[in-house]
């Protein structure tokens, strides 16, 4: 396994060959749209962090190239060390145009380069917006020395404005030449991860793109988290600033990236991390966590339990895909650290990591024995996507049984304080599960479907607990926690 996960390979001949999230429809829709635009246009591809914007942008860029579009792209976050966004954008654009293979008049790039140098010579970073929209006025009644200084400043200002005007004209001519050389398709400029940049750089890059590079036959596509970008704007201009209104001035079109199928994503991550191979699982996969097939091999059966549990807890939560992917990658590394004779710890490791991912604070409190297993289970199943599944899904019962075992196992460790909560679902309120089932039957309407579901759930948990009585079963969660924290020291690339 790799410590650092690799991005999805974008196949040149077929950009969707390794597509995990079924993004073909969105790509084709946007391609048809930009193919009918002359520009200038700025499109925001909006999605939360970790929902696959970068992969989508790379996939779409390759698809556009295959369709004959000239495409230039760069990652803004990798360039925000620069103090001048214009320098970054102009350099990336010229390098991208040169490598695109477009057949242009021999002096086209020379003219553009000289025009860019004039901008850099006359215009200070961050001054684009004011130069593009206003001219200073020299007031009367000031001293002769100040008047002379003002005239000099005004002359510099006008030179800068002239440089901007000339640059736009030359860039427009360049865009026309590029479009004509590529079947009259517009030039597509993609900018990724702008929302991760420092606020001043992100805002100035937006202003540069809009005021200097917004010409016909050029379409900018920015992958952003709109909410996070609004925070960057407010960080620069003040908390009360109308960030949404400000951003509307820059984006001509907003495209909300569709929510991908989490189950397909999770299945692919299990394959990519080697977890499926670890348990000897075949290529046949259940469509959801409610689908279980019987496995003859104990290790394969254990792997099915792990897979269905991950599909349930990560497939119905509001965690970002990036967080889910990182958690599954970490789980694969944890399995890789286990010996072949330690497969029994895999289930406890899975439960511990799920709890840690869903609610790190709750995980810490449970590990420190500040909260009972009853309360842990209650908190976990308060999540909107998980609540309906508690009494109807086998994976929920399995999770609950492992949490009970974790509490019982903690009591066996001699060097731990004895004041830990004793609220075991097995021992605290009812004494045993038979009594739970009896009370449910006596005190409630036996025809109540919810009560019947809870009773069935209790029987299922009790049955699972009946299979686990060895020391390894009881100590599995404690072992898993130690392994998680041990690897956490080195796995910092999250």
Buried (B, 14 or more C-beta within 10 A) or exposed (E): EEEEBEEBEBEEEEBBEBBBBEBEEBBBEBBEBBBEBEBBBBBBBBBBBBBBBBBBBBBBBBBBBEBEBBBBBBBBBEBBEBEBBBBBBBBBBBEBBEEBEBEBEEEBBEBBBEBBEBBBEBBEBBBBBBBBEEEEEEEEEEEEEEBEEBEEEBEEBBBBBEBBEBBBEBBBBBBBBBBBBBEEBBBBBBBBBBBBBBBBBBBBBBBBBBBBBBBBBBBBBBBBBBEBBBBBBBBBBEEEBEBEEBBEEBBBBEBEBBEBEBBBBBBBBBBBBBBBEBBEBEEEBBEEBBEBEEBEEEBBBBBBBBBBBBBBBBBBBEBBBBBBBBBBBBBBBBBEEBEEEBBBBBBBBBBBBBBBBBBEEBBEBBBEBEBBBBBBBEBBBEBEBBEEBBBEBBBBBBBBBBBBBBBBBBBEEEEEEEEBBBBBBBBBEBEEBEEBBEBBEEEBEEEEEEBBEBBBBBBBBBEBBEEBEEEEBBBBBBBBBEBBEEBEEEBEEE
